[in-house]
């Protein structure tokens, strides 16, 4: 991982030396789970540099498809490493750098009796409606399916049962969006569309802030799934885009991510 970051820094130096003039706004496409955190990072960068960052937050897989279709983007921050690496495989120069981590949590309705130790039993209960995001379109859904695969090792047959019953409620191209100013996951639970929803812990915290009666249950170790977030600056981007990417990786940017509940990989050791 240190080599990956070193190659990123070397690439930044080369670009900054080779780039002569400022060129317009910076366009950031980022995973929906980064909306609050990278929104604050972008605002801090704007205040510090005077540059303008235009942001678009949506499921990472759908954003990757839009980039592939030719939309003009400078920085792509994905909720996994796979989507930016796919862009590199298809001709982007890279590098892709890991800039934050997250974990999967369970968001549960107030009446659901569940704890980390009973998590798998409750998920497998035929009466439990299990909500997830949409695999392939949104990495959160992929991570939920990874949890189902881990469950299969604990109790054989779990993957078939859980993947078969899971309600893909968010993150897809046709998924209903929450009303403006509502948290997507708080809204889904408020609409009683699931008994338990598997999402990032950072999303769960935001949902509970809006709907305090919701429960956040941490996934037990044998089922636990972590999320690696990948960052890439797209070909042809101006110098400011590279500076913004460096700002995300700087102690100031990493502190903002940490304050929002992400595991900030590049924070200095105190």
C-alpha positions as CSV (number, residue, x, y, z in Angstrom):
1,X,0.0,0.0,0.0
2,X,2.9,2.4,0.7
3,X,4.2,1.7,-2.9
4,X,0.7,2.5,-4.2
5,X,0.7,5.9,-2.4
6,X,4.3,6.6,-3.5
7,X,3.4,6.0,-7.1
8,X,0.5,8.4,-6.7
9,X,2.7,11.1,-5.3
10,X,5.2,10.7,-8.0
11,X,2.5,10.9,-10.7
12,X,1.2,14.1,-9.0
13,X,4.7,15.7,-9.1
14,X,5.1,14.8,-12.8
15,X,1.7,16.3,-13.6
16,X,2.2,19.5,-11.6
17,X,5.6,20.1,-13.3
18,X,4.2,19.4,-16.7
19,X,1.0,21.4,-16.3
20,X,1.3,25.1,-17.0
21,X,-2.0,26.9,-16.7
22,X,-5.1,26.7,-14.5
23,X,-8.1,25.2,-16.3
24,X,-11.6,25.8,-15.0
25,X,-13.6,24.1,-12.3
26,X,-12.8,20.7,-10.7
27,X,-15.5,18.1,-11.2
28,X,-15.7,15.4,-8.5
29,X,-17.8,12.2,-9.0
30,X,-18.0,10.4,-5.7
31,X,-19.9,7.5,-4.0
32,X,-23.1,8.5,-2.3
33,X,-21.7,7.4,1.0
34,X,-19.1,10.2,0.7
35,X,-21.6,13.0,0.2
36,X,-21.3,14.5,3.6
37,X,-17.6,13.9,4.1
38,X,-16.2,14.8,0.7
39,X,-18.7,17.7,0.5
40,X,-17.0,19.1,3.6
41,X,-13.5,18.3,2.1
42,X,-14.4,20.1,-1.1
43,X,-15.7,23.1,0.8
44,X,-12.5,23.3,2.8
45,X,-10.4,23.0,-0.4
46,X,-12.4,25.8,-2.0
47,X,-11.9,28.0,1.0
48,X,-8.2,27.3,1.1
49,X,-7.4,27.7,-2.6
50,X,-10.2,29.7,-4.2
51,X,-10.9,26.9,-6.7
52,X,-14.4,25.7,-7.3
53,X,-15.3,22.0,-6.9
54,X,-18.5,20.8,-8.6
55,X,-19.7,17.6,-7.0
56,X,-21.9,14.7,-8.1
57,X,-22.7,11.9,-5.6
58,X,-24.3,8.6,-6.7
59,X,-23.6,4.8,-6.6
60,X,-20.1,4.2,-7.7
61,X,-20.9,1.7,-10.4
62,X,-23.4,4.0,-12.1
63,X,-20.8,6.9,-11.9
64,X,-18.2,4.7,-13.5
65,X,-20.6,3.9,-16.4
66,X,-21.2,7.6,-16.9
67,X,-17.4,8.2,-17.0
68,X,-17.1,5.4,-19.5
69,X,-19.8,7.1,-21.6
70,X,-17.7,10.2,-21.9
71,X,-18.9,12.5,-19.1
72,X,-16.2,15.1,-18.3
73,X,-14.9,14.2,-14.8
74,X,-11.6,15.1,-13.1
75,X,-11.7,13.2,-9.8
76,X,-13.5,9.9,-9.2
77,X,-13.8,8.7,-5.6
78,X,-15.3,5.2,-5.4
79,X,-16.6,3.1,-2.5
80,X,-14.4,0.3,-3.8
81,X,-11.1,-0.1,-5.6
82,X,-12.7,-2.1,-8.4
83,X,-14.5,0.6,-10.3
84,X,-11.6,3.0,-10.7
85,X,-9.3,0.0,-11.5
86,X,-11.8,-0.9,-14.2
87,X,-11.3,2.5,-15.7
88,X,-7.5,1.9,-15.7
89,X,-8.0,-1.5,-17.3
90,X,-9.9,0.3,-20.1
91,X,-7.3,2.9,-20.8
92,X,-7.1,5.4,-18.0
93,X,-3.5,6.0,-16.8
94,X,-4.1,5.9,-13.1
95,X,-2.8,5.4,-10.5
96,X,-5.7,4.4,-8.1
97,X,-5.0,5.0,-4.5
98,X,-6.8,3.8,-1.4
99,X,-7.8,6.9,0.6
100,X,-10.3,5.7,3.2
101,X,-12.0,2.6,4.6
102,X,-15.5,1.9,5.9
103,X,-17.3,-1.1,7.5
104,X,-20.7,-2.7,7.0
105,X,-23.3,-2.3,9.8
106,X,-26.9,-3.3,10.2
107,X,-29.6,-0.7,10.6
108,X,-32.6,-2.2,12.3
109,X,-36.1,-1.1,13.1
110,X,-36.8,-0.4,16.8
111,X,-38.9,-3.5,17.3
112,X,-36.4,-5.9,15.9
113,X,-34.7,-8.0,18.6
114,X,-31.1,-8.4,17.3
115,X,-27.6,-8.2,18.6
116,X,-24.2,-9.0,17.1
117,X,-24.4,-12.6,18.5
118,X,-27.9,-13.2,17.0
119,X,-27.3,-11.3,13.7
120,X,-27.2,-14.4,11.4
121,X,-30.2,-16.1,13.0
122,X,-32.3,-12.9,12.6
123,X,-31.2,-12.4,9.0
124,X,-32.1,-16.0,8.1
125,X,-35.5,-15.8,9.8
126,X,-38.0,-16.0,7.0
127,X,-40.0,-13.2,8.6
128,X,-37.1,-10.8,8.5
129,X,-37.1,-8.4,5.5
130,X,-33.4,-7.8,4.7
131,X,-32.7,-4.6,2.7
132,X,-29.5,-4.0,0.7
133,X,-28.2,-1.8,-2.0
134,X,-28.0,-3.1,-5.6
135,X,-24.9,-5.2,-6.3
136,X,-22.7,-4.1,-9.3
137,X,-24.4,-0.7,-9.4
138,X,-23.5,0.2,-5.8
139,X,-20.5,-1.4,-3.9
140,X,-22.6,-1.4,-0.7
141,X,-24.7,-4.1,-2.4
142,X,-21.5,-6.1,-3.3
143,X,-20.3,-5.9,0.3
144,X,-23.7,-7.2,1.5
145,X,-23.3,-10.2,-0.9
146,X,-19.8,-10.7,0.5
147,X,-21.4,-10.9,4.0
148,X,-23.8,-13.5,2.7
149,X,-20.9,-15.5,1.4
150,X,-19.2,-15.3,4.8
151,X,-22.5,-16.4,6.4
152,X,-22.4,-19.5,4.2
153,X,-19.2,-20.6,5.8
154,X,-20.8,-20.3,9.3
155,X,-24.1,-22.0,8.3
156,X,-24.1,-23.7,4.9
157,X,-27.0,-22.7,2.7
158,X,-27.0,-19.2,4.1
159,X,-25.9,-17.5,0.8
160,X,-28.7,-19.0,-1.2
161,X,-31.3,-18.0,1.4
162,X,-30.0,-14.5,2.0
163,X,-29.2,-13.6,-1.6
164,X,-32.6,-15.0,-2.6
165,X,-34.6,-12.9,0.0
166,X,-32.6,-9.7,-0.1
167,X,-34.5,-6.6,-1.1
168,X,-32.4,-4.4,-3.3
169,X,-33.9,-1.1,-2.2
170,X,-31.2,1.5,-3.1
171,X,-28.3,2.2,-5.4
172,X,-29.8,0.9,-8.6
173,X,-30.6,2.9,-11.8
174,X,-34.3,2.6,-11.0
175,X,-34.2,2.7,-7.2
176,X,-36.6,5.4,-5.7
177,X,-34.7,8.3,-4.3
178,X,-35.5,9.8,-0.9
179,X,-37.2,13.2,-0.8
180,X,-34.9,16.2,-0.9
181,X,-33.1,16.7,2.4
182,X,-34.0,13.2,3.7
183,X,-31.3,10.6,4.4
184,X,-31.8,7.7,1.9
185,X,-31.6,5.0,4.6
186,X,-33.6,6.8,7.2
187,X,-36.3,7.3,4.6
188,X,-36.3,3.6,3.5
189,X,-36.6,2.5,7.1
190,X,-39.2,5.2,7.9
191,X,-41.2,3.9,5.0
192,X,-41.0,0.4,6.6
193,X,-39.5,-1.2,3.5
194,X,-37.1,-3.4,5.5
195,X,-36.7,-4.8,9.0
196,X,-32.9,-4.7,8.7
197,X,-30.8,-2.8,6.2
198,X,-27.2,-3.7,5.5
199,X,-25.2,-0.5,4.8
200,X,-22.0,1.3,5.6
201,X,-21.6,2.2,9.3
202,X,-21.2,5.8,8.3
203,X,-24.6,5.7,6.5
204,X,-26.1,4.1,9.5
205,X,-24.9,6.9,11.8
206,X,-26.4,9.5,9.5
207,X,-29.7,7.6,9.3
208,X,-29.9,7.4,13.1
209,X,-29.2,11.1,13.4
210,X,-32.4,11.7,11.4
211,X,-34.4,8.8,12.9
212,X,-33.2,8.3,16.4
213,X,-35.3,5.2,17.2
214,X,-33.3,3.2,14.7
215,X,-30.8,0.6,16.0
216,X,-27.2,0.3,14.7
217,X,-25.9,-3.2,15.1
218,X,-22.2,-4.0,14.5
219,X,-21.6,-7.0,12.4
220,X,-19.9,-9.9,14.3
221,X,-16.3,-10.7,13.4
222,X,-17.2,-13.9,11.5
223,X,-19.5,-11.9,9.1
224,X,-17.6,-8.6,9.1
225,X,-16.9,-6.9,5.8
226,X,-14.7,-3.9,5.2
227,X,-14.9,-1.4,2.3
228,X,-11.8,0.0,0.6
229,X,-12.4,3.4,-1.1
230,X,-10.4,4.2,-4.2
231,X,-9.4,7.6,-5.7
232,X,-8.3,8.4,-9.3
233,X,-7.6,11.6,-11.2
234,X,-8.9,11.2,-14.8
235,X,-6.7,11.8,-17.8
236,X,-6.5,15.3,-19.1
237,X,-7.5,16.9,-15.8
238,X,-6.0,20.3,-14.8
239,X,-3.4,20.9,-12.2
240,X,-6.1,21.9,-9.7
241,X,-7.6,18.4,-9.8
242,X,-4.4,16.8,-8.8
243,X,-4.0,19.4,-6.0
244,X,-7.6,18.5,-4.8
245,X,-6.7,14.8,-4.8
246,X,-3.6,15.6,-2.7
247,X,-5.8,17.6,-0.4
248,X,-8.1,14.6,0.2
249,X,-5.0,12.6,1.1
250,X,-3.6,15.4,3.3
251,X,-3.9,15.5,7.1
252,X,-6.7,18.1,6.8
253,X,-8.7,16.1,4.3
254,X,-8.1,12.8,6.2
255,X,-9.2,14.5,9.4
256,X,-12.5,15.5,7.8
257,X,-13.1,11.9,6.6
258,X,-12.2,10.6,10.1
259,X,-14.7,13.0,11.7
260,X,-17.4,11.5,9.5
261,X,-16.6,8.0,10.7
262,X,-14.4,6.8,8.0
263,X,-11.1,5.0,8.7
264,X,-8.6,7.5,7.4
265,X,-5.6,5.6,6.2
266,X,-3.3,8.6,5.6
267,X,-3.7,10.3,9.0
268,X,-0.3,10.9,10.7
269,X,0.4,8.7,13.7
270,X,0.3,10.9,16.8
